[in-house]
Structures are given as C-alpha cells and as structure tokens.
C-alpha cells in the first residue's frame, strides 16, 4: 500500500561499514503501482485537473479523468492510444509522458517537474518495469485528515506547516503531504503553498484545504491582531449568543452595541412580516415600558398571517413555483393549488420534516394532492429523474451534487456512485395526463430500472448519500423521506436551520445556503450544529427556532460597527445592511404611501409578497428591476439583492414613487386637519413623515435643514411631497439595518 511513500520520499542511507568478503546482490526494486503511485503523479503535477487533461474534452488530444476518478480508462489512454509514443517500453526515458512533463519537447502545460525528481523517477521506474496496471486489487483511500485542524497565529510566528494523513481500506495510514494539493478560502487572511505551509496575513478567520485522491479536508486558520484586546462585558440572551460571542472572543472581535428600539422595531417588522411598522405600531412600542416588550413584539408578529405569507413566498421560490408557460404540468391552475397548499402548511405551522415528507412521497392528482406538483414544477417540462434528484438534494440538504454526474465532485466528497445511486430514488416516478389536460397524475412504477452509471453502464440501486447499503422498496421515496427527515440527519436539520438563520441575518453560517460542501465550511460550526439540534428537538417547529433567533442579542445588535468588527463579514458581530427584497420594498412603498399596486388580472389590493408565480409572467418592471426571482432554478441566488444603477434611476426618474405620491392622500389629509395653525406644525408633519417612512424621528440636524425648506411654504403640498419623495428614495428606506 505504501509504495508511494517508499518511492517519493528519499531513503535514509546507512552509515559506512567495513567491506565483507561476501557480496550480496541488491534487492529488486519494488514494483510501482499504477493506481497508487502513477495516478498520484498526475494528480500532484496537475495533469488531470480541470484546466489540463482532466477537462471534459481533454487537452491537445490527450484526456485523463478529472482528478483520477477513472484509473482504468486513464491506463487505456496512456498505453493503448498512440502506442510506443506516450509510453515507450523500448526507451523509457524517451516516452512522451516524460519528455513533455520535463519540458524537453513542446508542451502547452509547460514543465511539470524536473528530471530525477521524485515524480519523474516514479513514472520512469513504472515504464521500465513494463508500464503494467495493477493485477490485483489495491487498497483504496477511504479518507484524509489535516493535522492540525486548527491553526492560530497570535505571535511573531507567521508560518506553520500542515500534515495530510491518508487512511486506506486495509487499515493503514500514510503521511501524504508532499502529494496533496492545497487551496485557501481567503488569501488575504491565510495562504498555503504547494508544500502545505500556511502563511498568516491580515486578521481574520478562514479555512485552508488539502485534497488527496477524491477527498478534501480543511483546517481553520485564525489570525489575531497584534494589539491588546479586552473582551467587553456583554450579556447573552440565549444559547445563540453564547456560541456567537464565544467565537468573537477567540477572534478578538467585540460585538456592536444593542440596536435602539426604533432600529429593532423596523428590523423585526420587515424580517417577520415583510412590512414596515405603521406609525401607531411605532408609537405603541416606544411607549411600552415593559422590559419584555421585544419578546412580546416578536411573538405577536410570528402570530400574524403575514408571517405565513413571507415563508410561503420563500418556499414558492425555492420549489420553483412558476406557471402558465408551455412546460408540461405547470399550468396556472396547478401552480395556484400548489401555492395554496404551501400557504396552508405555513399557516398551520406544519413541522418542516412533515412538509418535506409530504412532497417527496406524493402521488395522485396534482389538483387533488397539490404537493404532487413537486414532480411537475422541479422538472419544468418533461420528467427527468436526474434533475429532480439534484433539486431535491439542493433544497433539502443544501448540497449540490450536479458535478458528480460526469465525474467525482472536485471540491466535495460525492462520487459518481453517490450521484447515480441517489438518482435511482426517482427513476420509478412516472406521470400521466388526467382528463383535464392541465392535470397530471403522479405514480410509482415498482418495476422501473435504477439509474445506470455513466462510466460503465452498470445499474445503481438506490442508496442514501454517503452510505453503502442499497435500499430495497417498491417506492424507495418512502425510505428516502424517512432517512432525509430523521432528527438524526444533520444534513437536513442544519440545512433548514441555516436557511432560517440567513433570512434574519442576511447571510448563512454556510453561505450561500445551498452550496454546502467541505470546501465551503460553516463560519461557526458549533453554532450551525446547535441550531440544527434545536430545530430537531422542537420537532421541526420553525417558529420556535425563529423566536430563538429574534430573541438573541446577536440578532438585536446595531448595524453600526466598532473598531474591531468593521471588517467582519461572517461572524455576525453587527447587524448586516440588507437591501430589501423586491416584493418587500414595493409593499413597503404601498403601505407608507397608502396606495396599492395593480398586478394585471390579480385581485386589487393583493400585495407583491402574495404574488404566487414569480416574475416570469407578471412582467412588473419594478419587481423585475429589483431582482424578484424568476424561479428558473432552485438556487438561492435567484433572488437578487445587490443594488444597481437601474434601481436608483427607476426610484428617482421612474413612475413608481412619483405616481404613488400623486395618488397618496397623506399630505392632503395632514393639511386638511389644519396641522399648520401654529408654528410647530411643520415639524410635526416632518416627524410624522419620518416615522411613517423610516420608523424613527429625525435627528436635530435633519429637522433644522428640512424646516428651512418649509419657510414661506407652510401650507404647500409640494414642499412636503418633496420631503416624502426624498425619504422614499433614501438608502435608509431601501435597506434593512
């Protein structure tokens, strides 16, 4: 098993001894293993990487499997294609395999290693020994580990070597640091060279990774500042704060101050019900002297019907609810019934494990059993078991297994075996059209063949991700739902907890939330694990976890940074500035101006948050410009939150705000109520507009500047419309903070 180490690590020379009369013939060189030694040369030298011969079409007429997932195919291409050229048994050192690698003949990839290097000698000896494949089974790598798995730079030492230990199927281990490949998530904080030596950069927290064979493992790297740090006295509200603040203390980052009541009030309303507080809500909350008023507010908002609307829209986007197009099974009636079913589950607070199970195991009419539309909405056309398997995995575990369709995942642990075995859970799902052409029936064919492996065409019985036991069942989706939604399954519980966390905190602990992989680790592993455990202990009651998050001091921190956390973007030391979603922003404008938006044939008064089929058919320019999800994929990035120039231009020059201000009766009502009878009235109107729009009173400086605009125009609607227009166009209004 350890021939790689014997060949690639220089042997220790024995001390000189006196000659003896008997001459002993030297031992025959140990055979070089193609799969354990030669394949690792290609891996280490980068020959089978995606940018070289490991590309789908190969490079310059020569193809290797990506990172060596197909050694049999690689052996054939090396020894049976271009016979006596790539591998020359008569003159081993003249083999193209060697000449190109050392740069002796033209090679697009340049020189990969030097003559007489360990890598060169491994290939040379293999060819000299006959360039044989392994005749018997060889031990397989079953995993790797990085030692140490956590590195802290806190003094003058700025470099630290890592070791990579490989475990093999025969029970042995081997140090393979010199053969692994290395990468970092953040070069500015910590870099790592091709020998596994980590170099510290600026303060922060990141991960470095080692890849060997088909496995990737990482080590956390913390770089502490050189200045002295004293942890402030910060109260914790619950377990979330204990875990967040514990990590911040290790990083020498102090959390921001607690958000003021007005800041918290607006944040909680926008996050929990997708609407800003009304002036009466603002006044009532500020007058309340109860120390528990924040907890009371959270509970009252969670109980409101708008809370269910927010999470219905979240799941409608995630599950690709979009109708009225030409794709089979996605008629508007089907999507509406599916949306109403989701809304009913959110309103009833159906546990999330049951919510997932009901959809995954669904059968029957897409009208009578709306959850069966999972198998029409995800494919968006003809049924494709591979596409459904990929989407189900991404939705309910946060993992993207698509890469393993063509080759082993280059940055995660999933193999082609994992991929095709998981696809087999859905190959038995069939669809047939009902009497109504808009209706489909979903059923299971117990005799359906499993998916076939792309590499060799062998059938792949259903298996859970990462497990080796085949699932035997007439409808394996039932067993899949049992495994997936189990309280003991961290993939499911942590994915759901992370999605909920990201909604309130502006980013996931794993971010993006649907790109969970070894090379994208959580910024706080203890936190995501505990959130997942709590959600499972609550029997997957999402509202209980939402309450925990909103009650935490972490959620209630100010968005104003301090000197230590100004650069923090992943440890939740201060509230994150978040541009409002398109539907939330439009609904906020409507509520603040007391107007409504018309959505074509939909009932008047319907909010953008209640629009059930996404932007594809709606065509609303505002929603499209501000990034409402098209629902073309299950990716969380479908909802775009980045600010753009087009958005600013529309707010300033477009017809949305201008039209709504023209229709709004707020300013005329204030003037009609004769609020201008005394000289304090202009300030009362300005105060009222600030509270209505931004959920706060204006500062002294703001008051002074705006009052100056009203001098001589105390009864003019135009001056107050201008102030109202400026507030609606402010960054503060468009962002949650």
C-alpha positions in Angstrom: 0.0 0.0 0.0 2.7 2.5 0.9 4.7 2.2 -2.3 4.0 5.9 -3.0 5.9 6.9 0.1 8.7 4.5 -0.5 9.2 5.8 -4.0 8.7 9.5 -3.4 10.4 10.0 -0.1 14.3 9.7 -0.2 15.7 6.7 1.6 17.9 7.1 4.5 21.5 6.0 3.7 23.1 3.6 6.2 26.4 4.6 7.8 29.6 3.3 6.1 30.7 -0.2 7.2 33.8 -2.3 6.6 33.6 -4.4 3.5 32.9 -8.0 3.9 34.0 -10.9 1.7 30.5 -12.0 0.7 28.8 -9.9 -2.0 25.0 -9.7 -1.7 23.0 -8.8 -4.8 20.9 -5.7 -4.4 17.2 -6.3 -3.8 15.0 -5.9 -6.8 13.2 -2.6 -6.9 9.7 -2.6 -5.5 7.1 -2.7 -8.3 5.5 0.7 -9.0 1.7 0.6 -8.6 -0.2 2.4 -11.4 -3.2 3.2 -9.2 -1.3 4.1 -6.0 1.8 5.7 -7.5 1.4 6.8 -11.1 -2.1 8.2 -10.7 -0.8 10.3 -7.8 1.9 11.8 -10.1 -0.8 13.1 -12.5 -2.8 14.4 -9.5 0.1 16.2 -7.9 1.5 17.6 -11.1 -1.9 18.9 -12.1 -2.1 16.8 -15.3 -5.6 15.6 -14.5 -7.0 18.9 -13.3 -10.0 20.6 -15.0 -7.7 23.1 -16.7 -5.5 20.5 -18.2 -6.0 16.9 -19.5 -8.8 16.4 -16.9 -11.1 18.8 -18.9 -14.2 17.1 -20.4 -12.6 17.2 -23.8 -9.0 16.7 -22.6 -6.2 18.8 -23.8 -4.2 18.7 -27.1 -5.6 15.3 -28.0 -4.9 13.6 -24.6 -7.6 13.1 -22.0 -7.3 12.0 -18.3 -10.2 11.5 -15.9 -10.7 14.5 -13.7 -8.6 14.1 -10.6 -8.3 10.4 -11.5 -11.8 9.1 -11.0 -11.4 6.5 -13.8 -8.0 4.9 -13.5 -8.9 2.0 -15.9 -9.7 4.5 -18.6 -6.6 6.5 -17.9 -4.5 3.4 -18.2 -6.0 2.5 -21.5 -5.5 6.0 -23.0 -1.8 6.0 -21.8 -0.8 2.6 -23.0 -3.2 1.7 -25.9 -3.6 5.1 -27.6 -0.5 6.3 -29.6 1.3 3.0 -28.8 5.1 3.4 -28.2 4.8 7.2 -28.1 3.2 8.2 -24.8 4.8 5.2 -23.2 7.9 3.7 -24.9 8.9 0.4 -23.3 12.0 0.1 -25.5 13.3 3.5 -24.5 11.5 4.5 -21.3 13.3 7.9 -20.9 12.1 8.8 -24.5 8.4 8.4 -23.6 6.3 11.5 -24.4 4.8 11.1 -21.0 8.2 12.0 -19.6 9.6 14.3 -22.3 6.6 16.6 -22.1 6.5 16.6 -18.3 10.1 17.8 -18.0 9.7 20.4 -20.9 12.1 18.6 -23.2 9.6 18.8 -26.1 6.8 21.4 -26.6 4.1 21.1 -24.0 1.1 23.5 -23.6 1.2 22.9 -19.8 5.0 23.7 -19.6 7.4 21.8 -17.4 5.6 20.0 -14.6 8.6 18.6 -12.7 12.4 18.2 -13.1 14.5 15.3 -14.3 15.4 12.9 -11.4 12.7 14.4 -9.2 10.6 12.0 -7.2 7.7 12.4 -9.6 9.9 11.8 -12.6 11.5 8.8 -11.2 8.1 7.2 -10.3 7.0 7.4 -13.9 10.4 6.3 -15.3 10.5 3.2 -13.0 6.9 2.3 -13.9 7.7 2.3 -17.6 11.0 0.5 -17.0 9.0 -2.2 -15.2 6.7 -2.7 -18.1 4.0 0.0 -17.6 1.7 -2.5 -16.0 -1.7 -1.9 -14.5 -2.3 -3.4 -11.0 -3.2 -7.1 -11.5 -4.8 -7.5 -8.0 -7.0 -5.2 -6.0 -5.1 -2.4 -4.3 -6.1 -0.6 -1.1 -8.3 2.4 -1.7 -8.1 5.8 0.1 -11.0 6.0 2.4 -10.4 9.5 3.8 -7.9 12.1 4.8 -7.3 14.4 7.7 -5.3 17.6 8.1 -3.1 17.9 11.2 -3.6 20.2 13.0 -7.2 21.0 12.0 -7.0 24.4 13.7 -4.1 26.9 13.5 -4.0 30.2 15.5 -1.4 32.9 14.7 -1.1 35.1 17.8 2.6 35.9 18.0 5.6 36.6 15.7 5.4 33.2 14.0 3.8 33.7 10.6 4.3 30.3 9.0 3.0 26.9 10.1 3.3 23.6 8.2 0.4 21.2 7.9 0.4 17.4 7.5 -2.0 15.4 5.4 -2.7 11.9 6.6 -4.5 9.4 4.3 -6.4 6.4 5.5 -6.6 3.3 3.4 -9.1 0.4 3.1 -6.6 -2.1 4.5 -6.5 -0.1 7.8 -3.1 1.6 7.2 -2.4 5.3 7.2 0.2 7.3 5.4 1.6 10.8 5.5 1.0 12.2 2.0 1.6 15.9 2.5 4.1 16.0 -0.4 1.4 14.6 -2.8 -1.6 16.6 -1.8 -3.0 19.7 -3.5 -3.7 22.8 -1.4 -6.0 25.8 -1.6 -7.3 28.6 0.7 -10.7 30.4 1.0 -9.1 33.8 1.7 -5.5 34.6 0.7 -5.6 37.9 2.5 -6.0 36.2 5.8 -4.0 33.0 5.2 -2.3 31.5 2.2 -0.9 28.0 1.7 1.9 26.9 -0.6 2.3 23.6 -2.5 4.2 22.1 0.4 1.3 22.7 2.9 2.9 25.6 4.7 0.4 28.2 5.9 1.4 31.9 5.9 -0.6 34.3 8.0 -2.0 37.5 6.6 -4.3 40.1 8.0 -6.5 39.5 11.0 -9.5 37.2 10.5 -10.8 33.7 10.2 -10.6 31.4 7.2 -10.0 27.9 6.0 -7.3 26.2 4.1 -7.8 22.8 2.4 -5.9 19.8 1.2 -7.1 17.4 -1.5 -5.8 13.9 -2.0 -7.3 11.3 -4.2 -11.1 12.1 -4.2 -11.1 13.5 -0.7 -10.9 17.1 0.7 -10.2 18.1 4.3 -9.7 21.5 5.8 -8.1 23.3 8.7 -9.4 26.5 10.3 -6.9 29.4 10.4 -7.3 32.3 12.9 -5.0 35.3 12.6 -5.2 37.5 15.7 -4.3 41.2 15.7 -1.1 42.2 17.3 -2.7 44.9 19.6 -4.0 44.1 23.0 -7.7 43.1 23.3 -10.1 43.2 26.2 -13.4 41.4 25.9 -16.2 43.8 26.9 -18.9 42.7 29.3 -21.7 41.6 27.0 -24.9 40.0 28.3 -26.1 36.9 26.5 -29.8 36.4 25.9 -29.7 32.7 24.9 -27.5 29.8 23.6 -27.1 31.6 20.2 -25.3 34.5 21.9 -23.1 32.1 23.9 -21.8 30.5 20.7 -21.5 33.6 18.6 -19.8 35.6 21.3 -17.5 32.7 22.2 -16.2 32.7 18.6 -15.9 36.5 18.6 -13.9 36.4 21.8 -11.4 34.0 20.2 -11.1 36.3 17.2 -10.6 39.4 19.4 -13.7 41.0 17.9 -16.1 42.9 20.1 -19.8 42.9 19.1 -21.6 46.2 18.4 -23.9 47.8 20.8 -27.6 46.8 21.1 -29.8 48.3 18.5 -32.1 51.1 19.7 -35.8 50.4 20.0 -36.7 52.1 16.7 -34.0 50.3 14.8 -35.0 46.9 16.3 -38.7 47.6 15.6 -38.3 48.3 11.9 -35.9 45.3 11.5 -38.3 42.9 13.2 -41.3 44.0 11.2 -39.5 43.7 7.9 -38.0 40.3 8.7 -41.0 38.7 10.3 -43.9 40.0 8.2 -42.3 41.7 5.2 -43.8 45.2 6.1 -42.6 48.2 8.0 -44.3 49.2 11.2 -47.1 51.7 10.9 -47.0 55.0 12.9 -49.3 53.6 15.5 -47.2 50.5 15.9 -44.1 52.7 16.4 -45.7 54.9 19.0 -47.2 52.0 20.9 -43.8 50.2 21.1 -41.9 53.2 22.2 -44.4 54.0 25.0 -44.3 50.4 26.3 -42.0 50.3 29.4 -42.2 46.5 29.8 -38.6 45.1 29.8 -40.0 42.1 27.8 -41.6 44.3 25.1 -39.2 43.0 22.4 -40.2 39.4 23.2 -43.9 40.4 23.1 -43.4 42.1 19.8 -41.7 39.0 18.3 -44.5 36.7 19.5 -47.2 39.0 18.1 -45.5 39.3 14.7 -45.0 35.5 14.4 -48.7 35.0 15.1 -49.7 37.4 12.2 -51.0 36.0 8.9 -48.3 38.0 7.0 -45.6 35.8 8.7 -47.1 32.8 6.8 -47.1 34.9 3.6 -43.3 35.5 3.9 -42.4 31.9 4.3 -44.9 30.8 1.7 -43.1 33.0 -0.8 -39.7 31.7 0.4 -40.7 28.1 -0.3 -42.5 29.0 -3.5 -39.3 30.5 -4.8 -37.2 27.5 -3.6 -39.5 25.0 -5.1 -39.7 26.9 -8.5 -43.4 27.6 -8.5 -44.0 29.2 -11.8 -46.9 28.6 -14.1 -48.7 29.5 -17.3 -45.8 28.6 -19.6 -45.5 25.8 -22.1 -43.8 23.3 -19.8 -45.8 20.2 -19.1 -47.7 20.2 -15.8 -47.1 23.9 -14.9 -50.5 25.4 -15.8 -51.6 28.3 -13.8 -54.3 26.2 -12.0 -51.6 23.7 -10.9 -49.3 26.3 -9.6 -52.1 28.1 -7.7 -53.2 24.9 -6.0 -49.6 24.2 -5.0 -49.1 27.7 -3.7 -52.3 27.5 -1.6 -51.2 24.1 -0.2 -47.8 25.6 0.8 -49.6 28.6 2.3 -51.9 26.3 4.3 -48.8 24.4 5.7 -47.1 27.6 6.7 -50.3 29.0 8.3 -50.8 25.8 10.2 -47.1 25.7 11.2 -46.7 22.2 9.8 -43.4 20.8 11.0 -40.8 21.1 8.3 -40.0 17.4 8.3 -43.6 16.6 7.5 -43.7 19.4 5.0 -40.7 17.8 3.2 -42.1 14.2 3.5 -45.5 15.0 2.1 -43.9 16.4 -1.1 -41.2 13.8 -1.6 -43.6 10.8 -1.2 -46.5 12.5 -3.0 -48.7 10.6 -5.5 -52.0 11.1 -7.3 -53.6 14.1 -8.9 -51.8 17.4 -9.0 -55.1 19.1 -8.4 -56.4 16.9 -5.6 -53.0 16.4 -4.0 -51.2 19.7 -4.8 -48.0 18.7 -3.2 -47.5 16.2 -6.1 -46.7 19.3 -8.2 -43.2 18.9 -6.8 -42.7 16.5 -9.7 -44.0 19.0 -12.3 -42.5 22.2 -11.0 -39.0 21.0 -10.5 -38.6 19.4 -14.0 -40.3 22.4 -15.7 -41.2 20.2 -18.6 -40.5 16.5 -19.4 -39.8 14.5 -16.3 -36.1 14.0 -15.7 -35.1 11.8 -12.7 -31.6 13.3 -12.6 -32.8 16.9 -12.5 -35.3 16.1 -9.7 -32.7 14.3 -7.7 -30.3 17.3 -8.0 -33.0 19.8 -7.0 -34.3 17.7 -4.1 -30.8 17.4 -2.7 -30.1 21.1 -3.1 -33.4 22.1 -1.5 -33.5 19.8 1.5 -29.8 19.3 2.2 -28.2 22.4 0.7 -25.8 20.3 -1.2 -25.1 20.5 -5.0 -24.3 17.0 -6.4 -24.5 18.0 -10.0 -20.8 17.8 -10.5 -20.8 14.1 -9.7 -22.9 13.4 -12.7 -19.9 13.4 -15.0 -17.0 12.9 -12.6 -16.3 12.7 -8.9 -17.0 16.1 -7.3 -13.7 18.0 -7.3 -14.4 20.0 -4.1 -16.6 17.7 -2.1 -16.9 14.0 -1.1 -19.6 13.0 -3.6 -18.7 10.4 -6.2 -20.4 9.2 -9.4 -21.6 6.2 -7.4 -23.3 8.5 -4.9 -24.9 10.5 -7.6 -26.4 7.7 -9.7 -27.5 5.8 -6.6 -29.4 8.8 -5.4 -31.0 9.4 -8.8 -32.4 5.9 -8.5 -34.8 7.1 -5.8 -36.7 8.9 -8.5 -36.4 6.7 -11.6 -39.6 5.0 -10.7 -41.7 8.2 -10.6 -44.0 8.4 -13.5 -46.5 11.0 -14.8 -49.6 10.7 -16.9 -52.1 13.3 -18.0 -55.6 13.4 -16.5 -58.9 14.0 -18.1 -58.2 17.7 -17.7 -55.1 18.4 -19.8 -53.9 20.7 -17.1 -53.9 17.8 -14.6 -51.2 15.2 -14.1 -51.2 12.0 -12.1 -48.0 11.1 -10.2 -47.4 7.4 -9.6 -44.6 4.9 -8.9 -43.6 2.1 -11.2 -42.2 -0.6 -8.9 -40.5 -2.4 -11.9 -38.6 0.7 -13.1 -34.9 0.1 -13.6 -32.5 2.1 -11.5 -30.2 4.7 -13.0 -27.1 3.5 -14.9 -23.6 4.6 -14.1 -22.3 6.9 -16.7 -18.8 5.3 -16.7 -19.6 1.6 -17.3 -23.4 1.4 -17.6 -23.9 -0.8 -14.5 -27.3 -0.3 -12.7 -27.0 1.7 -9.4 -29.6 0.7 -6.8 -30.9 3.5 -4.6 -28.6 4.5 -1.7 -28.6 7.3 0.7 -25.9 9.9 0.2 -22.6 8.8 1.6 -23.9 5.3 2.6 -23.2 1.9 1.1 -26.4 0.0 1.8 -28.9 -0.5 -1.1 -32.5 0.4 -0.4 -35.0 -2.2 -1.4 -38.6 -1.0 -1.8 -41.4 -0.7 -4.3 -41.3 3.0 -3.7 -37.9 3.9 -2.4 -39.0 7.6 -1.9 -40.7 6.5 1.3 -37.4 5.2 2.7 -35.7 8.3 1.4 -38.1 10.5 3.3 -37.5 8.5 6.4 -33.8 8.9 6.2 -33.8 12.5 5.0 -36.2 13.9 7.6 -34.8 12.0 10.5 -33.9 14.0 13.6 -30.5 12.3 13.4 -29.8 13.5 9.9 -27.6 16.6 10.3 -27.7 17.4 6.6 -31.5 18.0 6.7 -31.8 19.8 10.1 -28.7 22.0 9.6 -29.7 23.0 6.1 -33.2 24.1 7.3 -31.7 25.9 10.3 -29.2 27.7 8.1 -31.8 28.9 5.7 -33.9 30.3 8.5 -30.8 31.9 10.0 -29.9 33.5 6.7 -33.3 35.1 6.3 -32.9 37.0 9.5 -29.1 37.6 9.5 -28.5 38.4 5.8 -26.1 35.6 5.2 -25.9 31.9 6.1 -23.5 30.3 8.6 -22.8 28.3 5.4 -23.1 30.8 2.6 -24.6 30.5 0.0 -27.1 28.5 1.9 -27.5 26.0 -0.9 -23.8 25.4 -1.5 -22.9 23.1 1.4 -19.6 21.3 0.8 -16.3 20.5 2.5 -14.6 23.4 0.8 -17.2 25.8 1.9 -17.4 25.2 5.6 -19.6 27.0 8.2 -18.1 30.2 9.6 -19.2 28.9 13.1 -19.6 25.1 13.1 -20.7 24.9 16.7 -23.5 27.4 16.0 -24.9 25.7 13.0 -24.8 22.3 14.7 -26.6 23.6 17.7 -29.3 25.4 15.6 -29.9 22.1 13.8 -30.1 20.1 17.0 -32.6 22.7 18.5 -34.8 22.6 15.4 -34.9 18.8 15.6 -35.6 18.9 19.3 -38.5 21.3 18.6 -40.0 18.6 16.3 -39.0 20.8 13.3 -41.3 23.7 14.5 -39.8 26.5 12.5 -41.5 29.2 14.6 -39.7 28.2 17.7 -36.3 28.5 16.0 -37.3 31.8 14.6 -38.2 33.0 18.1 -34.8 31.9 19.4 -33.0 33.8 16.7 -35.0 37.0 17.1 -34.7 37.0 20.8 -30.9 36.6 20.7 -28.8 39.7 21.3 -26.9 38.7 18.2 -30.0 39.5 16.1 -30.6 42.7 18.0 -27.2 44.1 17.6 -26.8 47.5 16.0 -25.6 47.8 12.4 -23.1 50.4 13.4 -19.6 48.7 13.6 -16.8 49.4 16.0 -13.1 49.5 15.5 -12.7 45.7 16.0 -15.6 44.4 13.9 -15.6 46.9 11.0 -14.2 44.3 8.6 -16.2 41.3 9.9 -18.4 39.9 7.2 -19.1 36.4 8.5 -19.2 36.2 12.3 -22.3 38.2 13.0 -20.7 40.8 15.2 -23.0 43.5 14.0 -26.3 43.7 12.0 -25.8 43.3 8.3 -27.0 46.0 5.9 -29.5 44.3 3.6 -31.3 45.7 0.6 -35.0 44.9 0.8 -36.3 42.2 -1.5 -38.2 43.5 -4.5 -41.6 42.4 -3.1 -40.9 43.7 0.4 -39.8 47.1 -1.0 -42.8 47.5 -3.2 -45.2 46.5 -0.4 -43.4 49.0 1.9 -43.8 51.8 -0.6 -47.5 50.9 -0.9 -48.1 50.8 2.8 -46.2 54.0 3.5 -48.0 56.0 0.8 -51.3 54.2 1.5 -51.7 53.2 -2.2 -51.9 49.8 -4.0 -50.2 48.2 -7.0 -52.2 46.6 -9.7 -50.9 43.2 -10.9 -52.8 42.7 -14.1 -55.6 40.2 -13.7 -55.0 39.6 -10.0 -57.3 41.0 -7.3 -56.8 44.6 -6.4 -55.2 45.0 -3.0 -53.0 41.9 -3.4 -49.5 42.6 -2.1 -46.4 41.8 -4.0 -45.5 39.2 -1.3 -48.6 37.3 -2.1 -47.8 37.0 -5.8 -47.7 33.3 -6.3 -46.0 32.6 -9.6 -42.8 34.7 -9.7 -41.8 37.3 -12.2 -41.8 35.3 -15.3 -45.5 36.0 -16.3 -46.0 39.1 -14.1 -43.9 41.5 -16.1 -43.9 44.1 -13.4 -41.0 46.4 -14.2 -40.3 47.3 -10.6 -40.2 43.7 -9.3 -38.0 42.6 -12.2 -35.6 45.6 -11.8 -35.2 44.9 -8.1 -34.4 41.2 -8.6 -37.5 39.2 -7.8 -36.7 35.5 -8.5 -37.6 34.3 -12.0 -37.8 30.8 -10.4 -35.8 29.2 -13.3 -33.8 27.2 -10.8 -33.8 26.3 -7.1 -30.7 28.4 -6.4 -31.0 30.8 -3.6 -29.2 33.4 -5.7 -32.3 33.6 -8.0 -33.5 36.4 -5.6 -31.1 39.2 -6.3 -30.4 41.7 -3.5 -27.5 43.6 -4.9 -28.2 47.3 -5.6 -27.8 48.5 -9.2 -27.8 51.8 -11.1 -31.1 50.8 -12.9 -32.8 50.6 -9.5 -31.6 54.1 -8.4 -32.6 55.6 -11.7 -36.1 54.0 -11.5 -36.7 55.3 -8.0 -35.6 58.8 -9.0 -37.0 59.1 -12.5 -39.4 56.2 -12.8 -43.1 56.3 -12.4 -43.4 54.1 -9.2 -42.8 56.7 -6.5 -43.9 59.7 -8.5 -47.3 58.1 -9.3 -47.9 56.8 -5.8 -47.1 60.2 -4.3 -49.6 61.8 -6.7 -52.2 59.3 -5.6 -51.4 59.4 -1.9 -53.8 61.4 0.4 -51.4 61.5 3.3 -50.1 65.1 2.9 -53.6 66.5 1.9 -55.1 64.8 5.0 -52.4 66.4 7.2 -53.1 69.8 5.7 -56.9 69.3 5.9 -56.6 68.5 9.5 -55.3 72.0 10.0 -52.0 71.0 11.5 -50.5 74.3 10.4 -52.4 76.5 12.8 -49.3 77.0 14.9 -45.6 77.3 14.1 -44.8 73.8 15.4 -47.0 72.2 12.8 -44.3 71.9 10.0 -42.1 70.0 12.4 -45.0 67.7 13.3 -45.5 66.8 9.7 -41.8 66.2 9.2 -41.8 64.0 12.3 -44.8 62.1 11.1 -43.2 61.5 7.6 -40.0 60.2 9.2 -41.8 57.8 11.5 -44.1 56.6 8.7 -41.2 56.1 6.3 -38.2 55.2 8.3 -39.8 54.2 11.7 -37.7 56.8 13.5 -37.8 60.5 14.4 -35.5 62.9 12.5 -32.2 64.0 14.1 -31.7 67.6 15.2 -29.6 68.3 12.1 -32.2 66.8 9.8 -35.0 68.8 11.4 -33.1 72.0 11.1 -32.4 71.5 7.3 -35.9 70.4 6.5 -37.6 73.1 8.5 -35.7 75.7 6.5 -37.3 74.3 3.3 -40.8 74.9 4.7 -40.3 78.6 5.5 -42.8 80.5 3.4 -44.4 77.3 2.2 -46.0 76.1 5.3 -49.3 75.2 3.5 -47.8 74.0 0.3 -48.3 70.3 -0.5 -45.3 70.4 -2.9 -42.7 71.0 -0.2 -43.9 68.1 1.9 -44.2 65.9 -1.2 -40.6 66.7 -1.9 -39.6 65.7 1.6 -41.7 62.5 1.3 -40.1 61.7 -2.1 -36.6 62.2 -0.6 -37.3 59.8 2.3 -38.7 57.1 -0.1 -35.5 57.5 -2.2 -33.2 57.3 0.7 -30.8 54.3 1.1 -32.1 54.0 4.7 -35.6 53.2 3.4 -34.4 50.7 0.8 -32.3 48.8 3.3 -32.9 46.8 6.4 -30.3 47.6 9.1 
